[in-house]
Amino acid sequence: MNRRMPPLNALKAFEAAARLLSFTAASAELNVTQAAISHQVRTLETYLGLELFNRAHQRLSLTNAGKSYLPTLTQSFDLIGQGYKEIITNRKSFRLNIKAPSSFSVQWLLPRIANYQQQHPSIDVHLSAQDNDINFFPEAFDIEIQYFLEPCTNSHSTLLFAEEIFPVCSPKLLAGPQPLLQPSDLAKHRLLHINFYPEDWAMWLDHAGVSHINAELGHRFDQSMLTLKAAKHGAGIALGRSPIVNQKLANGTLVEPFNIRLPSQGGYWLTTKSDLATCPHVADFKDWLLQECDADQSTGTSSLN
């Protein structure tokens, strides 16, 4: 069928202005300028060869042609809106069950979930960030993100990103009475440790050529997010791992006092079950996650800036 129709934007502008009897109100409803509404209405009148509004005496009213045309357009746009509502309400949604370490979930994944959901509105994400509770959800996990100290050999696993280890601290420590100008200055500050990485400070100090600091002293925490929170509040110097700390470096809540980074053998890996690897919603999430990781590594800072 060959439908001859006026420009859609002109129809929308006229319908809103005619229904509200105001170009100003129509511009607010359609989120365009009042001049744009006026231009689109003129375009429609030219297309039809008819005047749709009486514009005399600073008051807007409809001509007989405008009164005749308005109900048809209003009904048509209402039907389009109702059709949209029905298709959205009845669409099939998919549940994606993800398990990831709690620190990774809080510090890296959660800030990006809104971005993913905007791109995939039909996917309901169920995220388990319980490190030790494999039964947090009764369903089997579709995707699991794990941290390994050595490269993973699972054929269904993909490396998300490797890490670099380096000291981070509150900006106020740099401006304090004991500034951090070189690695040996760490002797004047408290070291903050993550229990899961007990050797980190000893390895980094050796990498930096510092031998006179006792790497065993300092506060210890069970999770990296607790250690970084303590560093943020000025309790001492923590060892950050990229790209987990990229956002904090980018927004200035933490700073990197030295340009000395230790490459880590560890990294975060994404694993899918072999029978789910080709499922569209699983494959889409994997592709999205890899794009986010690539963006982080290519810029060296968080993609949330």
N, C-alpha and C positions, 0 to 999 in steps of 0.2 A: 504494500500500500504506500502510495506517494503522498505523504502528509505535508501540506503547505502551511507553515506556521510562522507567526511573528517571532522575533528574537526572544528567547526565554528570559533573559535578564530584563528586557523591557516589560514583559508580562508580569514578572515578579514585582518590579518597581511600581507598575500601575496598580496591581491588586492590593499591595500594601498601602499605597497612598490613598486609593479610593476607599478601602475599608476603614482606614483611620481618618480620612479627610484631612490629611496633614502630610506635607512633604518632610517636615522635620521629624515627625513620629515615625514615618516610614524609613527614613535614613537611620534612625536609631535601631529599629527592628532588624534591618538588613545589614547593619554595621557598615554603611557606606556614607559618603557625604551627601548633604542635601542637594548640592549641584549635580551629583551623579543621578539622583532620583529624578530631578527635573529633566536632565538630558535623556534618560531612558524613556521617560513618559513622552517627550517630544518625538523620540525615535519611533515609538509605537504609533503615535498619532499620524506621523508622516507615512508610516507603513500602511495604516488603515485608510488614510485620507479622510480622517474624521477628528473632530475635537472631542476629547473625552472629559475635559474639565472646563468649568467656567471660572475664570481667574479675575473677575472684576471686583473692585472695591476691597482688595487685600483679603478677600475671603475665597475659600476653595469649595466648590460644589461640583457635582457631576452633571454632565449633559445627559440627555435622554440616551445617547449611545453608550455613555459611560455606565449609566444605571443598568442598561440592558446587558452589558458585557461582564460586569462585576460578579454576579452570582455564578456564572459558568466558570470563571477563573477561580473563585474561592472554592467551589466544589471540587474542581480539578486538583488544586494544590492540596486540599484536605485528603483526597483519595490517595495522592502520592505519599503524603505523610503517613496515612494509615497503612498503606502497603509496606512502607519502610519499617514501621513499628512491628507489624506482623512477622516480617521475615527475620528481624533481629530477635524477636521473642521466641520464634520457633527454630532458630538455628541450632545445630548440634554443637555442643561444647565438648572439649576434650580435657581430661585431667592429666596433668604431667606431674609425676611424683619424683621429687629430687631430694637427694641426701647430700649434704655438704658439711664440712667442719664449721663449728659455730663461729669462730673468729673470721674465717673466710666469708661466711654468709653475711655477717653483720658489717664487716669493713669493706667488702668488695662487691658481693652479689646483690644485696638488698638495694643499695642506691641505684642499681641499674634495672631492677625488675619492672618499674613503671615504664621505662623505655620499651622493654620487651612486650609488655601487655598492650601498649599502644599499637605496636606492630602486629600483634597476634591476639585480638580481643576475644577469640573463641577458645583460648586456652586458659584453663584454671590451674594455676601453679600451686602445688602442695609441697612446701619446703620443710624438710626435717633438718634442723640444725642441732640436734641432740647427739653429741659426739659418741656417747656410750650406749644409747638406746636404739637398737636396730628395729624395735617394734613401735616406734613413734607413730607410724602409719601402718595399718593392717595390710595394705597392698604392697606388692613388691615394688622396688624402686625402678623407675624407667631409666633414670640417669643418676650416677653417683660421682661426686667430685671428691677426690682423695688426695692427701698429701703424702708423698713418698720421699724418703731420704735418698733413695737411689732410683735410677730410671726404671720405669714400670715395663715389664715384658709382656703384659697381657695384650693379645692381638686386637682386642676390642677397645683399647684405651688410647687416648690421644692427649699429648702434652698440651696443656693450656698455656703455661708459662713457667720458665725457670726463674730463679731468684738471684738477687744480689743482696748482700748483707752489709749494713753500714750503720754507724751511730746516728741517732736522732735525739733531739732535745727540744725543750721549750725555748722560744726566741729570747725570753727574758734572761736565760742563763748566759747567752752571748754578750748581753749588755751588763752583766753583773760584775762584782768585784774580782771574780776569778774566771776571766774569759777563756774560751776554748780556741786557742790559736793554732795548736798543733797537737797530735795524738798524745804526747807525753803529759799534756795538761789534764788528761782524764784522771790522773792521780789525785787531783784536788776535788773530785766529784764522786758521788755514789753511783755505782753501776747497777742497772736494773736488768734482771734475768728472767727468761722464760723457761720454766721447768722442762718443757718438751725439747728445748735446745740447750742442754747443759754445757756444751763445749763451745758455744758460739763466741763468747767473749775471748776465750783463750785463743781460738783460731783467728779472730779478727786482729787481736793485739799482735800476734805473731806475724800476720800478713802485713801489718803496719810498721813492723820493726820495733815494737815497744816491749821491753822485757822486765821493767822494774815495777809493774802493776800487778797486784794479786787479783787474778780474774775470778777467784771464788767468793770474794766479798761483795756485799750489796743485798738489795731486796730481791725477793723471788716471787713469781706469780705463776699461776697455773695456765693462764691463757695470754696470748699476745695482745689482745685488746685491752686487758687489764694493765699490762706492762706499758703500752703506749699511752693509756689514759694517765698513768702515774707520771710518765715523762712529760705529757702535756701540762700537767699541773706543777712541773718544776721539781719533782721528787728525785730526779737523777737523769742519767743518760741511758737510753735503751738502744738495743740493736733493732733497727727496722729492716723489713724485707720488702723489696720491690716485687711486684707493683702494689702490694697491700697498702703501703704507706704513701703512695703517690698522691692521693687526694689530700692527705694531711699536709704534705709538703707544698702542694699547689695552693691551698687556702691559707697557708702560713701558721697553722696551729702547731706544726713541728718544723724544725729546720735541720739541715744536714751540715754540721760544723766542719767536716773534713771531706775532701774529694777523694776518698779512699774506699773503694768497694771490693768486697770479697765475693767472687762468684760461688754460688752454692750448687752442690750436686742435687739438692732436693728440688721439688717442684710440684705443682698441682696438675692432676691428671683427671680427665673426664672418661668415664667408663659407661658403656651401654651394653645391655644384654644383646646377644647375637640375633635373637629373634625380633628385637625391637629397633635395631639400628636403622632400618629402612622405613619405619613408620614416619609419616609426614611430620607429625607434631614433634617427635623426638629429633628427627633430622633438622627441622627448622630451628629448634632450640640450640642444637649443637652448632649449626652454622652461625647463628646470632652470637653465641658465646665466644666462638673463635674470632669473630669480627671485633668484638669488644676487647678481647685480649690483644689482638694485633694492633688496635688503635692505641692501647695503653703502652705497648712496647715501642711502637714507632715514634711516639711523641715523647716518651720518657716521663710524662705526667698524666694525671687522670683525664679520661675522656669526658668527665662530668663538668669540666670548667666551662 
